[in-house]
Amino acid sequence: MSSEDSPPRTPDEPTDDAEAASPDRSPTATDRPRRTADRPTSDHASGSPLDRIETRHAVGVAAILAVAAGLLVAPGVYGAVTGPDGTVAVIEIDGTIDSGTAQHVEDNLRDARTNDSIEAVVLEVDSGGGLPAQSERMYAAVDRTASVMPVYAAVDTLGASGAYLAIAPADRIYVAPSAQAVGSVGVAGTAPAPSGPNAGTTGPDKAGSDPDTQRERRQTLANLFIANVIEQRGDEIELDREAIAHADAYLGTEAVENGFADRFGFVDGAVADAAAEAGLDDYAVDTRRTESPVPGGIPLLERDDGTVVVAEGADDEIGDGLILAVAPEAWDETVGDDVVMTSYTARLRADGGDADAATSGADATNDDESAATGDDSAAALDAAVAANGGDGA
Amino acid sequence: MSVDLRTTVGAFALVFLAVVGVAAVGGVVLDDAPPETDAVADDHWQLDAVEPETVSEGGEVEMESSEPSNTVVVHLGSGGAGLGGGTSILPIEDGDSPADADIGSVGGVRRGVAPLTAALVENGHEVRFYGGIASREPLPSMLSDADAFVTTSPGALSATDADAVETFVEAGGRTLVASDPGGAGALTDFGSPFGVYGEAGYVYDMENNDANYLSVLVEPTGPGALTEGVEQVVFRGAAPVGTADGPATLATAETSRLSTTREAGAYGVAVRSDSLTVVGDSSFLEPENAGRADNGVLIGNVADFLVTGETPDVSFGPATGPGGAVPPGGATPPPEPPEPSGNATA
């Protein structure tokens, strides 16, 4: 820069330069002759040609810089003019509901609330439920989000039990007409049973509370579930509380009729309607799927030596000592084969060694298998409360 | 040069501060915080809003009668063998999983009738368990010396044993059959000579129950020895039973429903036909349930029923003489009539 600056300044400030330079540069003998030799050149160049060249340069450089800057800014401007007005986030609720599912939904709904560009949410649901508390986490997140933007849910095959609890606060529930389980408002688990003396525990209830308490707590969980559904959809559902508590899982076409769902539809329709509800003429869709490490759902396990093998896939099953908000359609994949939802009246034994389900619902037995697996819970039983156990197969 | 530098730096600082200042002011002015979300309603989560209604703890097991020693044979079926029911299957008494309970276990199937058997023995009666065809003594032999018979698993009786019990009942032997849901066929097979039958399915009640739809509340249909002092009992799983002779002794509430038809109504769950009493549930005999509602009072009444009355005149082939066995204590003077019931527990 200084080399460019000095030539123009020299002709512009001949007097100053001479006055200022004389005391400063007097010691330098060679400087003055050189400057005086330069001056005629500068004076000569201070005419129009050099000026015009410099100006042209400056204009050219400025133009190039302007083009560059314009190219930088243009996409943003173009995007601002032609881009979407906002985003509809599609958040998946898939599979057995556990902490991972709840975190996925909570995180993405929180992002939807704090991200200015996301104006609406569609929940893409295919789950038969899981743990009640995790379902409640999603329930709360959906409820909170629905208070600031449209939240619609679209159910394909399963939107039952814990998954139905999660989407109950949605502004609108779409179901496929052939959805096979919508609703199932209830919980299930192993039958209440007394626990024997156990020297390994520090109190009689450490191995499991008494059967009456177990029964009451199970019913309390069911009542919470029912109360949540009535709180959110009491106006829409045309069944009374007792009918809801029967915990039936409805087909999509039935669910629209009885108010468990609002209308028939799929994700795309729900996205379009959610965008319209949010006032978006032009919108982008941001799909947030649950992370599926392996396509096709085959669980793989990486060994220490780097090889990958197919795992048994039992790791993600939920323990059978818990009371679950699970539809019978999803029971097996949730807890595996250890706990079988048995019909109250059809008590055929799976194999001779295991004890049968207790008809009373009050008592049942620790079978050998559960003892072998180290399940010291008194609830490690092979019976579960089920109104229609035949559906569980 | 120094003037230029100062100017330049000054200009830089000015422009810089201006840009940052505009950004700061603009941020403050233009920034909108994330929208205020509504709090999630939680009133309906309070415990008193969702706690289920339960029955109160009720009376104790007390026998009114002062009968001389009777012998009661109790049959429970082998663990889970009978499709027709039986008491709950619990870890066998000498279980082989000591790691879990190395100082005992819940107990075997016999614990399922412990309140009844304890009351009988406490009042001077003898209790003998019959464990099925593998037992040392066959059932006919045991019944020939017995005054009363109890089974919680009629479907687990062999044909020979069922015939023996039938003969015993016909001879006036007091018999209690507790037949859980699922045992309708076996119960009908056994009870039809006495006009007693079982119906398929189970009774449930979504409105009035003891914390579970299967735990139905049962009330007496009228006065009777079995239901004296009983206002309400809880059955954990009730099978409908009926008799040709009249109304049931105990029936469920009008809000209950039958699983097979879903029809609401009061279903009979206990009937009596002379010396035969059939209850469509065995859970009320279990120790955990004996204290619920008036279950204990009902157990006491059942115990009185078993030991009160004539000694049955029954014989089974060569085991005993045609005149029937004289049970221990059977030669005692005629028993005093039972005291009028004044069950304080109600």
Interface residues (C-beta under 8 A of the other chain):
Chain A: R113 T114 D116 Y139 A140 D143 R144 T145 S147 V148 M149 A193 P194 S195 G196 P197 N198 A199 G200 D210 P211 D212 R215 E216 R218 Q219 T220 N223 L224 A227 N228 I230 E231 E242 A245 H246 Y344 T345 A346 R347 L348 R349 A355 D356 A358 T359 S360 G361 A362 D363 A364 T365 N366 D368 A371 A372 D376 V385 A387
Chain B: D32 P34 P35 E36 T37 D38 A39 V40 A41 H44 W45 L47 A49 V50 E51 P52 T54 G79 G80 L83 G85 T87 S88 I89 L90 P91 S97 A99 D100 A101 D102 I103 G104 S105 V106 G107 G112 D180 P181 G182 A200 G201 Y202 Y204 M206 E207 D210 A211 N212 Y213 L214 S215 R236 G237 S259 D281 S282 S283 E286 E288 N289 R292
